[in-house]
Amino acid sequence: MLRLILSRDFLSSPIFRNIFKRKKFVMGEEFLIILPNATLESSKKRAEELRNGVKDLHINHEERDFRITISAGVAVLPKHGNSISEVVRQSDRALYQVKALGRDQVVIAQHYA
């Protein structure tokens, strides 16, 4: 489960206000979600559900609206690697593909060679 928590102290902090005074704002946090025993298809479906779910979130602070998008790279054992570290590398490569394609989408990693 992913929860976005913005405390009142953070929202009123000088750091937050200075960041959001800019005309364009991009902030990226990377995290890993492990879905034990999930298939490639169900993993992609979960990533799409998460991506589409946050699209509907509207954050308003000091009369400014902000939106959140998710870019995801999906990889599974053993299709994308023989070890967890290799699968993580493959999902990271897929994430870079997403960023090159314009973000806010889900990409499945290439087959492990």
C-alpha positions as CSV (number, residue, x, y, z in Angstrom):
1,M,0.0,0.0,0.0
2,L,1.3,3.5,-0.9
3,R,0.2,6.4,1.2
4,L,1.0,10.0,0.5
5,I,1.1,12.0,3.7
6,L,1.7,15.7,3.6
7,S,1.8,17.2,7.1
8,R,0.5,20.6,7.9
9,D,4.0,21.6,9.1
10,F,5.5,20.5,5.7
11,L,2.8,22.3,3.7
12,S,3.5,25.5,5.5
13,S,7.3,25.2,5.5
14,P,9.5,27.7,3.6
15,I,11.0,24.8,1.6
16,F,7.6,23.7,0.3
17,R,6.5,27.2,-0.5
18,N,9.8,28.0,-2.4
19,I,9.5,24.8,-4.4
20,F,6.0,25.4,-5.5
21,K,6.5,29.1,-6.4
22,R,8.3,27.9,-9.5
23,K,6.1,27.7,-12.7
24,K,7.1,24.1,-13.4
25,F,7.6,21.6,-10.7
26,V,8.8,18.0,-11.0
27,M,9.7,15.9,-8.0
28,G,10.5,12.2,-8.3
29,E,10.7,9.6,-5.7
30,E,11.5,6.0,-6.6
31,F,10.2,3.0,-4.7
32,L,10.0,-0.7,-5.2
33,I,6.8,-2.7,-4.9
34,I,7.2,-6.5,-4.5
35,L,4.2,-8.6,-5.3
36,P,5.0,-12.2,-4.2
37,N,3.7,-14.9,-6.6
38,A,2.2,-12.3,-9.0
39,T,2.2,-12.9,-12.7
40,L,3.5,-10.4,-15.2
41,E,0.0,-9.6,-16.3
42,S,-1.3,-9.1,-12.7
43,S,1.8,-7.0,-11.9
44,K,1.2,-4.7,-14.9
45,K,-2.5,-4.5,-14.0
46,R,-1.6,-3.4,-10.4
47,A,0.8,-0.8,-11.7
48,E,-1.9,0.6,-14.0
49,E,-4.4,0.7,-11.2
50,L,-2.0,2.6,-9.0
51,R,-1.1,5.0,-11.9
52,N,-4.8,5.6,-12.8
53,G,-5.8,6.0,-9.1
54,V,-3.4,8.8,-8.4
55,K,-4.4,10.7,-11.6
56,D,-7.7,11.4,-9.9
57,L,-6.0,13.0,-6.8
58,H,-6.2,16.7,-6.7
59,I,-4.0,18.5,-4.2
60,N,-4.7,22.1,-3.5
61,H,-2.4,24.2,-1.4
62,E,-2.4,28.0,-1.1
63,E,-4.9,28.2,-4.0
64,R,-2.6,26.2,-6.4
65,D,-3.6,22.8,-7.8
66,F,-1.0,20.0,-8.1
67,R,-1.3,16.6,-9.7
68,I,0.6,13.4,-9.2
69,T,1.6,11.0,-11.9
70,I,3.3,7.6,-11.7
71,S,5.8,6.1,-14.2
72,A,6.4,2.4,-13.6
73,G,8.8,-0.3,-14.9
74,V,7.5,-3.9,-14.4
75,A,9.7,-7.0,-14.2
76,V,9.1,-10.5,-12.8
77,L,11.2,-13.6,-11.8
78,P,12.3,-15.6,-13.8
79,K,11.2,-13.9,-17.0
80,H,13.4,-10.8,-16.4
81,G,16.2,-12.3,-14.4
82,N,17.4,-15.2,-12.3
83,S,17.9,-13.2,-9.2
84,I,16.1,-10.4,-7.4
85,S,18.9,-8.0,-8.1
86,E,18.7,-8.7,-11.8
87,V,14.9,-8.3,-11.8
88,V,15.3,-4.9,-10.0
89,R,17.9,-3.8,-12.6
90,Q,15.5,-4.8,-15.4
91,S,12.6,-2.9,-13.9
92,D,14.9,0.1,-13.5
93,R,15.7,-0.1,-17.2
94,A,12.0,-0.2,-18.0
95,L,11.5,2.8,-15.8
96,Y,14.1,4.7,-17.8
97,Q,12.2,3.7,-21.0
98,V,9.0,5.2,-19.5
99,K,10.8,8.5,-18.7
100,A,12.1,8.6,-22.3
101,L,8.6,8.0,-23.6
102,G,7.2,10.9,-21.7
103,R,6.3,9.5,-18.3
104,D,2.9,8.7,-16.7
105,Q,2.7,5.1,-18.1
106,V,3.7,1.5,-17.4
107,V,6.4,-0.3,-19.4
108,I,7.2,-4.0,-19.1
109,A,10.9,-4.8,-19.1
110,Q,12.5,-6.5,-22.0
111,H,13.1,-10.3,-21.8
112,Y,16.1,-11.4,-19.8
113,A,19.0,-12.5,-22.1
